[in-house]
Structures are given as C-alpha cells and as structure tokens.
Amino acid sequence: LGKLTAVVPVRSGSTRCIGKNHRPFGDTSLLVRRVKLLKSISSIDEVVVSSDCSIMLKVAGDLGAIPHRRKEGFESEESPDSASRLFHHLATDACPGADYVMYTTCVTPFMSRECIEE
C-alpha cells in the first residue's frame, strides 16, 4: 500500500497559548500524548515531528519520532499562503520517502486511536 508518515507540526511561537505543545497537560504534554498515540498505530510507518523548537525536537527524538527542524520562514502564520507553503514543505522536506503523509496536530488531545486509524 505504500509508506505512511504521520507528521506533527509544532512551533515555538504559539500566539494564543504560549508553550502549549510541551507544557504539562495532566500527567503528560500535548506533544508526548500525540507522538505516543501515533507510534502505537501499526499502519503508521513513521512519525515525524517538525518544529523550530529544540526542546520539542528533543522530546520527539526521545520518544522515537523523527525530529525535523523546519527551515526558516515556516515558523510564522503571517503570510496569506503560509498554510499551503507549510503543507508543501512538510510533505517534501520533512517526509521525503513517504507515499502518504498524515498531517496531525497536538491540539486535538481527545481524538481517539480509532478515529486516527480510520
């Protein structure tokens, strides 16, 4: 069927909730929760965490995900085409060997395993 890579974009410069992806969330963090969930799904071949934040990249590596440091210019939401540029960058630069790329964020912590598997 081809290689499926789940990519989790996290940036250091959250504008509404500073540090939301790596600060405590119950007994874990949003990033840890998402990476562990994705790593537990057998149909996902690899998990990539793409960020401009060294802390989050270290957490990703420690959990067995592939850390991907974003190129400069992809840490902001300022340009009108920022989302499409980021999606293209993630698909081509962060997941070069993937046949399929699953874009998944940390900010939906209650999304079930079953929902992701579908």
N, C-alpha and C positions, 0 to 999 in steps of 0.2 A: 503493500500500500504506500510505501514511502516514509521518509523520516519526518516525524512531528516534533517541532521545537516549540516549547512554551516560553514566551518572552515576557518578563515582568519589568516594566519601566518604572523606575523610582528616581526622583531627583531631590537634590538637597534643598532647593529653593521653593518649597511649598508656600503658596501665598496666603492661604486661608488658615492652615493648621500646621505651624512650624514643626518640622521633625516628625510628622505623623507616621511615617512608614517604619521608623526604627525606635520610636519611644514606646514605653510599656503599654500593652493592651492586654489587660488581665494578667496572666502569668507568662505572656509571650510578647510579640510585637506583630504588627500587620505583615511586615516582610517575612518574618520567620514562619508565621502561620501559613502564608500563601506558598512559600517555597516548599515547606514540608508536605502540604497537601498535593501540590503538583508532582513532587518526587514520588509520592505514593501511588500514582496512577500509571499503570503498566503500559498504556497506549502512548504515553508521552516519552519520547526517546531522550530528550534532554531539556533542561531548564536553564535559561539564560536570564540573568538579572542585569539590566542595562541602567547605568547611573553615572552621574558626575560626582558622586559622593564616595570617598574612600571608605568610610565606615560601613555603608551599605554593601559595597563591593566585597569587603572582608567578610561580613556576615554571610553573604551569598556563597563565597568560596568555602567557608567553614561548614556550610550545610550541603556541600556537594553540587551546588549550582555553578554554572559558568559565569564568572564576573566579566562584564563588558563595559569598559569605560567609554562613555559617549564622547564623540568628537565635539569640540567647541561649537557653540551655536545651537545645540539641541537641548539646552537646559532652560529655555525660556518659552513662554506662550505668547510672546508679543507680536510676532508676525501673523498676518491673516492666514497663511498657508502652513503654519507651524505643525499642525496635526498631521497633514498629509506628508510633509517633509520628514517628520519623526517616524511615521509608519514605514516609509520607504527606507530610511536609514536603518531602522531595526531589522527589517526583512533582509536587506542586502549586506549590512556591515556586522550586525550582531548575530545573525543566523545564516551564515553563508552556505552551509551544506544542507539546509532544511528544504524539504519538498513542500512542507506545510508549516505555517507559522501561526501559533495561537497567541494572540495578544490578550494578556490578562493583568489586571491591576490588583494592588493590595487593598484598595479601598472598598472592597465588597467582601468583608471578612466572614459573612454568614452564608456565602454561596456554598452549596453542598458539593461534595465529591460527585454525586450522581448528576448534578446539573453540568458539571465540567465534563464528565465522561460522555454525556450525550452529544 
